[in-house]
């Protein structure tokens, strides 16, 4: 590929969902963000939650917290918030939360539909993943909702009791800490998270490691990310080189896990391709 950016763009246009096509146009071509909002609207259910495989590893049409998280990420990437859509999503989270405010990633309803093997009963328990990440994302978007205060209190209580030892969970905690209004408390807790991250399960610090995992570029996707300072320059540069190297001949990026179908594989490759483009462009590692 003489032009990796154009090859990736063409992959998204050829194989990606309407949502990723709209996001690409907004992020890289200056298109209005209303196209992203309209694409997200198709995934929102009457109960306010998002479903229909917005997170493509399960083909469940019912609302799930993980799909709400994906919707919030899309709003953030587009730089737009449709207040009524997000408020309805928060109403859904409140309706499925435990009495203390915590929510799980998913529910057993996904078992009635095709889903990746890693989606199982571990995901049905309320936890910091995704509660902390959801609260953090909502704070980042400037959203206020009655569910957020008890959910945040539960997150603080959980972190006081135990710092997680799993990378996905720690990533959600870092989103929560980044956007927390209590900056002093967040800074003190971030030091504990930093210490836990290096040895966390599913954290991939070595750029040469080809296995699935959370990398420094997931934690700090931009050079101005709050958590960029957690990682030495050679580590970040190594991961940027690896990310650029992993682009496939068809222009898209590969997956390191097994989705449940051909459609979900292409959908997730579109998501990962857009993520790679955004990260490499932000760090100046991809010429357009």
C-alpha positions in Angstrom: 0.0 0.0 0.0 1.5 3.3 -1.1 -1.1 5.3 0.7 -2.2 3.6 4.0 -4.7 6.3 4.8 -6.5 6.1 1.5 -6.5 2.3 1.7 -8.1 2.4 5.1 -10.6 4.9 4.0 -11.6 2.7 1.1 -11.9 -0.3 3.4 -14.3 1.6 5.7 -16.3 2.7 2.6 -16.3 -0.8 1.2 -16.8 -3.0 4.3 -17.8 -0.7 7.2 -21.2 0.0 8.7 -23.0 3.3 8.0 -22.0 4.4 11.5 -18.2 4.0 10.9 -18.6 5.6 7.4 -20.4 8.6 8.9 -17.8 8.8 11.7 -15.0 8.7 9.2 -16.6 11.5 7.2 -17.1 13.6 10.3 -13.7 13.0 11.9 -11.5 13.2 8.8 -13.6 15.1 6.1 -15.4 17.7 8.2 -18.9 16.3 7.5 -21.6 17.5 9.9 -22.0 15.3 13.0 -25.8 14.9 12.5 -25.0 12.0 10.2 -23.4 10.1 13.1 -26.4 11.0 15.4 -28.8 9.7 12.8 -26.9 6.5 12.4 -26.9 5.9 16.1 -30.6 6.6 16.3 -31.2 3.3 14.4 -29.6 1.4 17.3 -31.7 2.9 20.1 -34.6 1.0 21.5 -37.9 2.2 22.9 -36.6 1.7 26.5 -33.8 4.2 25.7 -31.0 1.7 25.6 -28.9 0.8 22.6 -28.8 -2.7 21.1 -29.0 -4.4 17.7 -25.3 -5.3 17.8 -23.9 -1.8 18.1 -21.1 -3.7 19.8 -20.9 -6.4 17.1 -19.7 -9.4 19.1 -23.3 -10.2 20.1 -26.2 -10.0 17.7 -28.8 -9.3 20.4 -31.3 -6.6 19.5 -32.2 -5.9 23.1 -30.6 -3.0 25.0 -27.3 -3.6 26.8 -25.0 -1.3 28.8 -22.1 -2.2 26.6 -24.0 -0.9 23.6 -24.8 2.3 25.5 -21.0 2.7 26.1 -20.4 2.2 22.3 -23.0 4.9 21.6 -21.3 7.4 24.0 -18.0 6.7 22.4 -19.5 7.5 19.0 -21.0 10.8 20.3 -17.6 11.8 21.7 -15.8 10.9 18.5 -18.2 13.0 16.5 -18.0 15.9 18.9 -21.8 15.9 19.3 -24.4 15.1 21.9 -28.1 14.6 21.2 -29.4 15.4 24.6 -32.7 13.5 24.4 -31.0 10.3 23.1 -28.4 10.4 25.9 -31.0 11.1 28.6 -33.1 8.2 27.5 -30.0 6.0 27.6 -29.3 7.1 31.2 -32.9 6.3 32.0 -32.3 2.8 30.7 -29.2 2.4 32.8 -31.1 3.5 35.9 -33.8 1.0 35.2 -31.4 -1.9 35.0 -29.0 -0.9 37.7 -28.6 -2.6 41.0 -29.9 -0.7 44.1 -26.4 0.7 44.6 -26.2 2.0 41.0 -23.9 -0.5 39.4 -24.7 -2.1 36.1 -23.3 -5.1 34.2 -22.0 -5.2 30.7 -24.8 -7.4 29.4 -27.6 -9.8 30.4 -28.3 -13.4 29.8 -30.6 -12.4 26.9 -27.6 -12.4 24.6 -27.5 -16.2 24.9 -30.6 -16.3 22.7 -28.6 -14.8 19.8 -25.3 -15.5 18.1 -22.5 -14.2 20.3 -18.7 -14.5 20.6 -17.5 -17.2 23.0 -16.0 -14.7 25.4 -19.5 -13.3 26.1 -20.8 -15.4 29.0 -22.0 -15.2 32.5 -19.0 -13.2 33.7 -20.5 -10.2 31.9 -23.8 -10.4 33.7 -22.4 -9.2 37.1 -22.5 -5.5 37.9 -19.0 -4.1 38.0 -16.6 -1.2 37.4 -16.5 -2.5 33.9 -18.7 -0.8 32.6 -20.2 1.3 35.5 -17.0 3.5 35.9 -16.5 3.9 32.2 -20.2 4.9 31.6 -20.1 7.5 34.4 -16.8 8.9 33.1 -18.0 9.1 29.6 -21.2 10.9 30.6 -19.1 13.4 32.7 -16.9 13.9 29.6 -19.9 14.7 27.5 -21.2 17.2 30.1 -24.3 15.1 30.9 -26.1 15.2 34.2 -28.5 12.5 35.3 -29.9 11.2 38.6 -28.3 7.8 38.0 -24.8 9.1 37.9 -24.3 10.2 41.5 -25.1 6.8 43.1 -23.2 5.0 40.4 -20.2 7.2 41.0 -20.4 6.7 44.8 -20.5 2.9 44.2 -17.4 3.2 42.0 -15.5 5.2 44.6 -16.5 2.7 47.3 -15.4 -0.2 45.1 -12.0 1.4 44.4 -11.4 2.1 48.1 -12.0 -1.6 48.8 -9.9 -3.0 45.9 -8.0 -1.8 42.9 -8.8 -4.1 40.0 -6.2 -6.4 38.5 -7.7 -6.7 35.0 -6.8 -4.4 32.2 -10.3 -3.8 30.7 -11.6 -2.9 34.2 -8.6 -0.6 34.8 -9.2 1.1 31.5 -12.8 1.9 32.5 -11.6 3.2 35.9 -9.1 5.5 34.1 -12.0 7.0 32.1 -13.9 7.5 35.3 -10.9 9.2 37.0 -10.1 11.4 33.9 -13.5 13.0 34.0 -14.3 12.9 37.7 -15.3 16.3 39.2 -13.3 15.3 42.3 -9.9 15.9 40.7 -7.9 15.5 44.0 -9.4 12.1 44.8 -9.0 11.0 41.2 -5.3 11.9 41.1 -4.6 9.9 44.3 -6.5 6.9 42.9 -4.8 7.2 39.5 -1.4 6.5 41.1 -2.7 3.2 42.5 -4.2 2.3 39.1 -0.9 3.1 37.4 0.9 0.7 39.7 -1.7 -2.0 39.1 -1.7 -1.7 35.3 1.7 -3.1 34.5 0.9 -6.5 35.9 -2.8 -6.5 35.0 -4.4 -9.5 33.2 -4.9 -8.8 29.5 -2.5 -5.8 29.5 -0.1 -5.9 26.6 2.9 -3.7 27.3 5.2 -5.3 24.8 4.6 -4.1 21.3 5.9 -7.4 19.9 3.2 -9.4 21.6 0.7 -10.4 18.9 -1.9 -11.7 21.3 -5.2 -10.0 22.2 -5.0 -7.3 25.0 -5.3 -3.8 26.1 -2.3 -1.7 25.0 -1.0 1.7 26.0 -2.7 3.2 22.9 -6.1 2.1 24.2 -5.3 3.9 27.4 -3.8 7.0 25.8 -5.1 7.2 22.2 -3.8 10.7 21.7 -0.5 12.4 22.6 -2.5 14.9 24.7 -4.3 12.1 26.6 -4.3 12.5 30.3 -2.7 9.1 30.8 0.0 9.4 28.1 2.6 10.1 30.9 2.0 6.6 32.3 4.1 5.1 29.5 7.7 5.7 28.4 8.3 7.2 24.9 9.9 4.0 23.5 6.9 1.9 24.5 4.4 4.3 22.9 6.6 4.6 19.7 6.8 0.8 19.6 3.1 0.4 19.8 2.5 3.0 17.1 5.0 1.2 14.8 3.2 -2.1 15.5 -0.2 -0.6 14.9 0.9 0.9 11.5 2.6 -2.5 10.6 -0.6 -4.4 11.3 -2.6 -2.8 8.5 -3.7 -5.6 6.1 -3.4 -5.6 2.3 -7.1 -4.9 2.0 -6.6 -1.6 3.9 -8.3 -2.6 7.1 -6.9 -3.7 10.5 -7.2 -7.3 11.7 -8.8 -8.7 14.9 -7.1 -10.7 17.6 -10.3 -12.5 18.7 -13.1 -14.5 17.0 -16.4 -12.7 16.4 -19.5 -14.8 16.0 -20.1 -14.2 12.3 -18.8 -12.9 9.0 -20.9 -9.8 9.3 -19.7 -9.0 12.9 -16.1 -9.6 11.8 -16.3 -7.0 9.1 -18.2 -4.6 11.4 -15.5 -4.9 14.1 -12.8 -4.6 11.5 -14.4 -1.3 10.5 -14.4 -0.1 14.1 -10.8 -1.1 14.6 -9.7 0.4 11.3 -11.3 3.7 12.3 -9.6 3.5 15.7 -6.2 2.8 14.2 -6.6 5.8 11.8 -7.6 8.1 14.6 -4.7 7.0 16.9 -2.0 7.1 14.2 -3.2 10.4 12.8 -3.3 11.9 16.3 0.3 10.9 16.9 1.4 12.0 13.5 2.3 8.5 12.3 0.0 8.5 9.3 0.2 10.9 6.4 -3.1 11.8 4.7 
